[in-house]
Amino acid sequence: MKREVMWVKAMSNAQQSINSPSSKPNASAFLWNQHMMLNVNCRGYLIAQFMQPEPSKYAFAPNIEAKTFMQPEHPYFAHHPGRFFYIKDEASKTVFSVPFAPCNEALDKFKFTATPKQVIWQIEHLGFAIDLCLQLANDAPFEYWQISLADLTGQNRRVSVYSYFTLGYMSWMNQTANYYPDEDSIVAQYVTPYQKLSDYPKLKDTAQCTFLTSSHKPDSWCANQLSFEGVKGLHSPAGIQTVSLNNKPAFYETPVAIMQHRMKLSPKHQRRQFVFGPCHRSAEMASIRKKHVSLCEKAFSSTLAEHAPLTYENFQLQSRDAKFDDFINHWLPRQVYYHGDVNRLTTDPQTRNYLQDNIGMCFLRPSSARECLLRSLEQQFASGEMPDGILIHPEAELKYINQIPHSDHCIWLPLLLEVYLDQTNDTSVLHQMLAFQDSSEEKSLIEHIELALHWVLSKRDHRGLCFIEQGDWCDPMNMVGPKGKGVSSWLTLATATAIKVWIRLVNDYKVDVPTSDFAHSLRELQQAVIQHCWDGNWFARGITDDNELFGISSDKEGRIYLNPQSWALLAGIDSDEYKSKMLMSVDQHLQTPFGNQMLAPCYTQMDERIGRVTQKFPGSAENGSVYNHAFAFWIYAMFTSGEADKGLLNLKEMLSAMHSEQAGQLPIYLPNYFRGAYTQFPETAGRSSHLFNTGTAAWIYRIVIEQLFGLRGCGKDLWLQPQIPSSMGNCDVRYRFRNADIHLKIEFGNTLTPKLEINGRMAKDLRIENVKEGEQYALKFQLPYDKQQRQAKLILVCGVSGAGKSTLGQALAEKLGAVFIEGDALHAKEAIAKMAEGVALSEDERAPWLARLQLTAAQKLAHGYDTVVSFSGLKAEHRALLMSINVNTKLVMLAPSESILQERLLSRKGHFFSPHLLASQLASLEMPSPSENTLVIDGGQQDNVQQLLHQMHDFIAKQTPNDE
Amino acid sequence: MKREVMWVKAMSNAQQSINSPSSKPNASAFLWNQHMMLNVNCRGYLIAQFMQPEPSKYAFAPNIEAKTFMQPEHPYFAHHPGRFFYIKDEASKTVFSVPFAPCNEALDKFKFTATPKQVIWQIEHLGFAIDLCLQLANDAPFEYWQISLADLTGQNRRVSVYSYFTLGYMSWMNQTANYYPDEDSIVAQYVTPYQKLSDYPKLKDTAQCTFLTSSHKPDSWCANQLSFEGVKGLHSPAGIQTVSLNNKPAFYETPVAIMQHRMKLSPKHQRRQFVFGPCHRSAEMASIRKKHVSLCEKAFSSTLAEHAPLTYENFQLQSRDAKFDDFINHWLPRQVYYHGDVNRLTTDPQTRNYLQDNIGMCFLRPSSARECLLRSLEQQFASGEMPDGILIHPEAELKYINQIPHSDHCIWLPLLLEVYLDQTNDTSVLHQMLAFQDSSEEKSLIEHIELALHWVLSKRDHRGLCFIEQGDWCDPMNMVGPKGKGVSSWLTLATATAIKVWIRLVNDYKVDVPTSDFAHSLRELQQAVIQHCWDGNWFARGITDDNELFGISSDKEGRIYLNPQSWALLAGIDSDEYKSKMLMSVDQHLQTPFGNQMLAPCYTQMDERIGRVTQKFPGSAENGSVYNHAFAFWIYAMFTSGEADKGLLNLKEMLSAMHSEQAGQLPIYLPNYFRGAYTQFPETAGRSSHLFNTGTAAWIYRIVIEQLFGLRGCGKDLWLQPQIPSSMGNCDVRYRFRNADIHLKIEFGNTLTPKLEINGRMAKDLRIENVKEGEQYALKFQLPYDKQQRQAKLILVCGVSGAGKSTLGQALAEKLGAVFIEGDALHAKEAIAKMAEGVALSEDERAPWLARLQLTAAQKLAHGYDTVVSFSGLKAEHRALLMSINVNTKLVMLAPSESILQERLLSRKGHFFSPHLLASQLASLEMPSPSENTLVIDGGQQDNVQQLLHQMHDFIAKQTPNDE
């Protein structure tokens, strides 16, 4: 696996930073190895788990925490687990803490940096320079920490450094912590609480100790949390008011691991290393110290540039969008690799997650994907059914959501197999013989796959639609089908998709099985969904046990779901008759500046026809967040159905959401969701869940490589069918495919058809035939420029409250076939409450709303929709903000008389605006200047529409091309 | 139920206070009603649960807490649930919080007071007077709060009061909080997290809202925790830096309930009331407000003195020990009543707890005890077996420890029945017909009891000892008998006791059943224990599945258990042959200044013969704490076996432990344990568990009434057989018995036998015959003075390290039949670690050790034991401390030459003392002055003992009477 030096260098510089602990307080980085995973935020709060074999903790909150899966939008608080260093200037007795908590004091300089293998804080405060670094051990669930300090004042000051490593409330049965002088270590021991005798044997051999050890003998120590904290609190702990720590153990008291190191500083950095992690008994400390303290020192002795190349950086892109490149080159494959490398650090990954995560691994470590396929199919039932989770450890059992019966696990098998074969051409896997969970009879992988497909096909109702049980891909959709009658349109479409893929594989890889029955089933499935679930403009989500269609236009909430539309396209229902309506419907109802919501409007109360999803907070998780996994399906469907421009636009929306201030995360992973409910809770929309376990990563990686850049294997060949819009510009791609190095240069130029040159010779078609291991391929790809598209138009309808903006705006949009945006709908709940009480918003309060309006309108225009926006627009400045986003803009100002306005406001119901605000509005109204290209009319009644259309005739007719 | 006014007045003044939030930081009070229970500590931290029907919370920690039973020594931390009020002086912007947290600032004056129905803080700070009061609603799970403020400076300052009521992390599914202006309330709503469809129906109807409402419309509010707290932390929250709160709701964010009330203060108190609690939906707020805000105002408008008499104050004592009286009169019956009134707020009380708690209710509300008996026996199996828990709610199920099979539940039935019959003479209960859990055939209560006894008797091994299963009274003793072979000596003795009681009831209440078979079984049981479990000086605890006796002198840990000794006496094995040895053994091995440990030495590692108890932290809970329930059995056995003096001494030790600084609690309840492991972890011994759920209360109440004051019903009569030592002095007792009012005056005087006068007439024997409801009985009881006892002697053996103190002291004690106390054994672990490193202790560090030594020696002397104490005693001041505790004291100073000392110290192993300290010891040695009554000898070898005994002949021979 020799690589060019140049290439390695390019890969080693991945890093993302923030320069304040307050701008994105929960921004975090994650690290993992085969034994553990941790998530550390910029303030030093930390969540870590290690496997023994089930996920366990070695540092806790100060009360008994529930054992659950990872939580979205995890809350941090003063005593949250974390790793902190108090710094005390011995002369002045001034104290602060790094990285930030628990003192939470503004620091002179702060930089938090995530790199793939290391987390770094660089801090300057009160003339001290402090670098703090975190890595993980390679082969143990241990944290390696280094703090290095220098004095910038030239006074060679003395400091004390107190490492404050939380341990928390470990157990009500037994918890103790003490210092072991022979090993310079603090070791806490506990007994995991249990009551049942049957739990003892498995607990007996687990690690029930946590240690902290240091490269340097501490000058004092404390293992007793309360005695250290004292009365005031962690921001000003009693323990560091004295010269030394109290050397106090914890005897059935909340333990902690604190060491004091005194140092005399100079401008040269002094370093201390720490190793922290779980162990089985204190007696192990001697050997742990011996091995890991030196490994820890060594880990920090190499500089960033010396790091080994990362095995997952197989696809490297250079385009004009550096942010895009950075994420696609470094962070996305890292996230993909994490999932497949450690299977989300569970012992029973959900079958669907396990298979999809390994779609990503096909590009990075195909052997894992092969193993995944075989292991999964060995746990298949002889009936063809797949279990809800795949056990990947001998002691594992199905837990949490894997105890709920789901209906979709079979359909992911051909989808993974497709990518695996395309990436490897390893057709031997097809003939691999495998037994079943409940039968020792061995059958080939081909037969296993066919059994799986037949099993899903057998679970259909009289209409030919697939039963949903207690959830399909959507876990909490648990009340649609528990009686055994409810069906899922999505699952029916997903089954069709799986069959479509299988037929393709049988053909492309020359599998010797007939496909005509499957082809017939595929048509049946498509027809069933079209016949029973088409709602006129989109597909419904399913039919309940009580035979009620849902996810349809007559629903008040959950009117439209994203997945049935995406998968209708994937399943081959992509004729323009359906596609154009679905696209328009999705863009109108589900699109937000942070991506497409999974459903809308979000449920605000329990709908017992549908279940648990409707109880989740509106805009969170499956209840209408921008659930990126579903959004990725949509993007994939855009590319596969010939809508590459829209696909790339959507993809960039996903990445820009990740970068946004609102998300509050570092752009180093795609979260499982951004908050949705954009028109219901606009103020929180776009927030990241901060959870990096998501099927999104694998799909987006696949989309970029196979669809956007069109690099797709088939048999012995690599096809090149890029779908890059010319707006993306020329690109330089290096891609390692089947151990061949491909260097692809894409250029847009004066060509009518794509042209491919391989190692200086024109290719006869768009592929590398018979790709050879170890070979280097220099490709030059010429692409034609896209056709210029017309530029969409923006019409602003402004005026004081009651002027008739909404009525007129809506009517106008209808006439023009434009999208209508009701400005008031984007006000935050708090602002609405305020205005309802008759208080005008301040400019500061109005700013986020204007920003949302701008963002929303710009997005619709970018997607090519003429757009009508109604909003007050009293100030020229506000109007200018909106007009700045588009070349083709027209302003309509409604100005009825004050008496008419009063009358209208008093008679209207259900609107939050208080009539008392009218006077203040009229006072602040700045009538448009001539330069604003304005039509002023005196009312907003329906009959004004014709008049307006007439007046705007020229504007409407104008065709401005979209220039780059 | 008419009462004398005088009496009522006496009862209404119960209160206990502390004057600092730091002396006992976790000191707490508890309140309950039929719907809820709460425990609030002096700093404002609070734990509350309400029943729906299972115990639920309405305020949480900021992370997902596990659902468990109450934890001992509960840890508090910055973001722990609590109710706090920030006070901001509007002029100076100074902020502090009451009662103490979260600002945790030293307050000018602080008083925290628990009364039976109210918790009160009285605070003065910066010229403000602030009273804070908490009560519970009568018929709803609501907290009533009142804050009242006055300005003491005469400046009529303006303040803002911010009520900070925590809500915490309510759910990962859905959590939201908002202000409802029409109801002046903040309501938080959440969806209890669940995944299984089957959990939905029962969750559906639970209260999933928490509200805060106030008597006065707030000037501003905040329902969004993070936005209020800001960056710095709760000690300096961002939310109160601004003029008003931000009126911000929480949308899937950690909620909180904060209201701002602005006030202009004067010297006259201004009041604001708050109601806080769970509800089902925000729509209920109008009716909740209407009813409860006025009830809340009313609740605080009456003064303490106007409170209604408390129904549980049926026994009122006036003796010379006011602390004793206060606890027995007010707090103990309150604790007893709490247990029986709400059954520990569980829906499935453990059978043994339920029956024993109702032993207490026999004195306070006998109807509850009757109900308990009948309900329990209806859930008996037809085999006679009792279930592990009694379900007291239709939706209840057996949880936690009730899922572990225990073997003792039957034996508590006759014990409860005895007290019930003695208190009520309600013999009708005996003939009550009842069915079974698994059979509809009805049998009389007599038959049920006999079935229960036969069932326990049937579960014995070939030796006649009772099988222990996975635990008898000791829950975590789960590995003695899981194979079905292990037996419990305690259970065998308890069975004997139960049979003994049953035979007594059959005789005294003339039940028409034969008892000869039971009498035979009783003798069998006694003999089996004597034959198989007597270890020479005490009874073993049991025999394991593998036929190993444990709880015996050859065990290194868990050598002696308290319960087998107590119950041997109760079971009638009380001949002097056994009793004197058991008493001496218990006092020598289990006695601590905080009460008797349940076992000793505490286990420091898992013993797989015995089980989970050995994994608990040494000195906590069942692993050798002063487990008060067991200690109460011991005290009961002292009284019933004619050791009333010792019984009272032990009882007062229990109460004084509750008062001690070390316990850290208010003396308003007996905790389930004080930390034990007195010689293993002396520094933490005596700490209260702060848990008030314990069988202790009922037993101690029974002991005081039936044993100490000898007020015991039998048939129609009330017997008076007090066992009060004359040291207790004259007593005045008012007792409500079967609705008769008894006024008993006890006087010690010149009489040889007890004399009883009833309503002015001499009684023919010591009873009121045929006690009549509504009657008043004035009793005068003359008792003779106790015989004077000899006063025990104290010998101190002092000298530098290596002088031979221990060797000589131990030998001396043996010769004299005295108790030996090794001073070094009472050093804290930290002190030992320090000395082992060659660092001398400071006077401050030595002080707690000296106090322990003093306490320990004084206790042995009080129990009548001659006592030899070895300790360095280098300083005259330290020796004086020890000598001050006893009249008869002798000091022996060992003074060998320095060279001998060096040699000895270097050759001895396994002792912590560092030889380097010798010089420092010799330097600080102050040789005794003549006034110290000293023998100075030059060595500590065995052959010195004879010489010493000779020299001390007069001292040893002297018989000093114990004067009061």
Interface residues (C-beta under 8 A of the other chain):
Chain A: S22 P25 A61 P62 N63 I64 E65 A66 K67 T68 Q71 P72 E73 P75 F77 A78 H79 H80 P102 N104 Y169 W172 M173 N174 Q175 T176 P181 V191 P193 Y194 Q195 K196 L197 Y200 L226 V231 K232 G233 L234 H235 N247 K248 P249 F251 Y252 E253 T254 Y400 I401 Q403 I404 Q470 P476 N478 M479 P482 G611 R612 Q615 K616 F617 G619 S620 R675 F681 E683 T684 K829 E830 A833 K834 E837
Chain B: S22 P25 A61 P62 N63 I64 E65 A66 K67 T68 Q71 P72 E73 P75 F77 A78 H79 H80 P102 N104 Y169 W172 M173 N174 Q175 T176 P181 V191 P193 Y194 Q195 K196 L197 Y200 L226 V231 K232 G233 L234 H235 N247 K248 P249 F251 Y252 E253 T254 Y400 I401 Q403 I404 Q470 P476 N478 M479 P482 G611 R612 Q615 K616 F617 G619 S620 R675 F681 E683 T684 K829 E830 A833 K834 E837
